[in-house]
Amino acid sequence: MRDGLHSTIQSWLSRLSDDDLDTVPEMEAHMASYPAYQHPGFRSEIADSLGQPIWRLLSGPCSGHMREHLGELDVLKQVIRGGMSQV
């Protein structure tokens, strides 16, 4: 399944033009028929994504994900150097 999902995403990304990347998707309309997307917890998590262009929606998780791993590496480095007695 993972390979199929990767292939589908790659195919979609390869068809995007610069103009497509500047498009602001109608997220509210797309999410309307999914009850799970109406949950207050989910809505609060995605609130700042509404109204954002596609390029921003794609780049945000990429940079945020990397920042999280850099934080993990910093903690690991401190543990290895003996800078933290407990984790």
C-alpha positions as MATLAB code, in Angstrom:
seq = 'MRDGLHSTIQSWLSRLSDDDLDTVPEMEAHMASYPAYQHPGFRSEIADSLGQPIWRLLSGPCSGHMREHLGELDVLKQVIRGGMSQV';
ca = [
       0.000    0.000    0.000;
       2.795    2.399    0.829;
       4.300    2.037   -2.662;
       0.883    2.673   -4.216;
       0.386    5.802   -2.133;
       3.875    7.036   -2.972;
       3.224    6.457   -6.664;
      -0.099    8.303   -6.518;
       1.454   11.286   -4.729;
       4.423   11.388   -7.108;
       2.067   11.329  -10.075;
       0.004   14.197   -8.645;
       3.084   16.279   -7.812;
       4.561   15.788  -11.272;
       1.425   17.262  -12.854;
       1.433   20.447  -10.740;
       2.392   23.686  -12.455;
       3.619   26.864  -10.785;
       0.102   28.266  -11.135;
      -1.313   25.153   -9.434;
       1.061   25.644   -6.515;
      -0.293   29.163   -5.993;
      -3.896   27.915   -5.900;
      -5.726   28.066   -2.576;
      -7.704   24.820   -2.280;
     -11.288   24.875   -1.064;
     -10.496   22.820    2.017;
     -13.789   23.509    3.771;
     -15.734   22.150    0.794;
     -13.451   19.114    0.434;
     -13.712   18.241    4.130;
     -17.460   18.827    4.481;
     -18.527   15.238    3.786;
     -16.067   13.654    6.253;
     -17.374   13.585    9.856;
     -13.881   13.026   11.285;
     -12.758   16.305    9.724;
     -15.454   18.160   11.666;
     -14.081   17.130   15.079;
     -13.014   20.200   17.111;
      -9.557   18.731   17.797;
      -8.886   18.194   14.117;
     -10.281   21.608   13.237;
      -7.958   23.322   15.702;
      -4.958   21.446   14.284;
      -5.622   22.592   10.716;
      -7.035   26.073   11.403;
      -3.884   27.864   10.250;
      -3.830   25.819    7.019;
      -7.157   27.129    5.778;
      -6.715   29.734    3.074;
      -3.103   28.774    2.376;
      -1.827   28.075   -1.161;
      -0.844   24.540   -2.115;
       2.894   25.330   -2.044;
       2.577   26.329    1.622;
       0.576   23.226    2.506;
       3.271   21.037    0.939;
       6.335   22.829    2.299;
       5.152   23.270    5.894;
       5.223   19.603    6.921;
       8.567   19.118    5.166;
      10.337   21.856    7.101;
       8.508   21.117   10.364;
       9.329   17.433   10.145;
      13.020   18.201    9.668;
      12.995   20.616   12.632;
      11.598   17.878   14.866;
      14.389   15.510   13.883;
      16.997   18.209   14.505;
      15.598   18.572   18.017;
      15.843   14.823   18.525;
      19.450   14.869   17.344;
      20.249   17.717   19.733;
      18.854   15.747   22.690;
      20.748   12.626   21.615;
      23.970   14.599   21.310;
      23.485   15.997   24.819;
      22.857   12.498   26.223;
      25.942   11.109   24.496;
      28.082   13.966   25.833;
      26.669   13.440   29.317;
      24.854   16.735   29.382;
      21.590   15.207   30.487;
      21.269   12.786   33.344;
      17.742   11.722   32.444;
      15.672   11.668   29.293;
];
